[in-house]
Structures are given as structure tokens and as C-alpha cells.
Amino acid sequence: MITDTEVKIKGVQALTKSLGNVGAERFIALIQREPFDYTKWQRILWEDQSIEEISSKAMKIYEESAGQPAQPDRRKRDGAAR
């Protein structure tokens, strides 16, 4: 598990990589300026996708960034899906 500081650093790096320096600062300013319910935002963000779709997309992104296949869900592989 990574520390809170590491999460913040990686988050800023991801924002900067995706949005650039100015866009990342703008995003942070917008989040700080407005009341923000992260849990509600996540529910809205993913409401039209199944957990399988989200997982598949996450594995694809991981594979592209790490250069190797992601490990499939062990429960499915072993036939013990919940």
C-alpha cells in the first residue's frame, strides 16, 4: 500500500500528463472551489458500465502502460466468481 503523499504525487503526475501543467492546476482549482462529493461523482461517472467493462478497460490501460498482460481475476480463472 502506498502512502497518502505518494497518492498525491502520483495523482498530480497523472493530471499533469493528461491535462498539462495549466490544465492540472485548473482542475485542482475547480475541485477546491466547488463542493465535491467524490463518491457521488464516481457513481455517476461509471453508472452506464458494468464492473466487467470497467475492469476490462483498466486491464487494457495497465497492459499499455506496463507493457505486459494484466493478470485476470483469479476468482474467474478458478471458477469461484462471487
C-alpha positions as CSV (number, residue, x, y, z in Angstrom):
1,M,0.0,0.0,0.0
2,I,1.3,3.4,-0.9
3,T,1.3,6.4,1.5
4,D,-1.1,9.4,1.2
5,T,1.9,11.5,0.0
6,E,2.6,9.0,-2.8
7,V,-1.0,9.0,-3.8
8,K,-1.0,12.8,-4.1
9,I,2.3,12.8,-6.1
10,K,1.0,10.2,-8.5
11,G,-2.3,12.0,-8.8
12,V,-0.6,15.3,-9.7
13,Q,1.7,13.5,-12.2
14,A,-1.3,11.8,-13.8
15,L,-3.2,15.1,-14.0
16,T,-0.2,16.9,-15.5
17,K,0.4,14.1,-18.0
18,S,-3.2,14.1,-19.1
19,L,-4.0,17.8,-18.9
20,G,-0.7,19.6,-19.0
21,N,0.5,22.0,-16.2
22,V,-2.1,24.6,-16.7
23,G,-5.0,22.1,-17.1
24,A,-4.0,20.3,-14.0
25,E,-3.9,23.5,-12.0
26,R,-7.2,24.5,-13.4
27,F,-8.7,21.1,-12.4
28,I,-7.4,21.3,-8.9
29,A,-8.7,24.9,-8.5
30,L,-12.2,23.8,-9.8
31,I,-12.3,20.9,-7.3
32,Q,-11.3,23.1,-4.4
33,R,-13.7,25.8,-5.4
34,E,-16.8,23.7,-5.5
35,P,-18.4,21.3,-3.0
36,F,-17.3,17.9,-4.3
37,D,-18.7,14.5,-3.3
38,Y,-16.2,12.0,-4.7
39,T,-18.4,9.0,-4.0
40,K,-21.4,10.6,-5.8
41,W,-19.1,11.6,-8.7
42,Q,-17.8,8.0,-9.1
43,R,-21.3,6.6,-9.1
44,I,-22.3,9.0,-11.9
45,L,-19.0,8.5,-13.8
46,W,-19.4,4.7,-14.1
47,E,-23.2,4.4,-14.0
48,D,-23.6,3.1,-17.5
49,Q,-20.8,0.5,-17.3
50,S,-20.7,-2.9,-15.7
51,I,-17.9,-3.9,-13.4
52,E,-16.6,-6.2,-16.1
53,E,-16.4,-3.4,-18.6
54,I,-14.6,-1.1,-16.1
55,S,-12.2,-4.0,-15.2
56,S,-11.5,-4.8,-18.9
57,K,-10.7,-1.1,-19.7
58,A,-8.5,-0.9,-16.6
59,M,-6.6,-4.0,-17.6
60,K,-6.1,-2.7,-21.1
61,I,-4.7,0.6,-19.8
62,Y,-2.4,-1.3,-17.4
63,E,-1.1,-3.5,-20.2
64,E,-0.4,-0.5,-22.4
65,S,1.4,1.3,-19.7
66,A,3.3,-1.7,-18.2
67,G,4.0,-3.5,-21.5
68,Q,2.7,-6.8,-20.2
69,P,-0.6,-8.5,-19.8
70,A,-2.6,-7.9,-16.6
71,Q,-3.4,-10.9,-14.5
72,P,-7.1,-11.9,-15.0
73,D,-9.3,-12.0,-11.9
74,R,-8.2,-15.2,-10.1
75,R,-11.8,-15.9,-8.9
76,K,-13.0,-16.2,-12.5
77,R,-10.0,-18.2,-13.6
78,D,-10.5,-20.7,-10.7
79,G,-14.3,-20.8,-11.3
80,A,-15.1,-19.2,-8.0
81,A,-16.6,-15.9,-9.1
82,R,-18.9,-14.4,-6.5
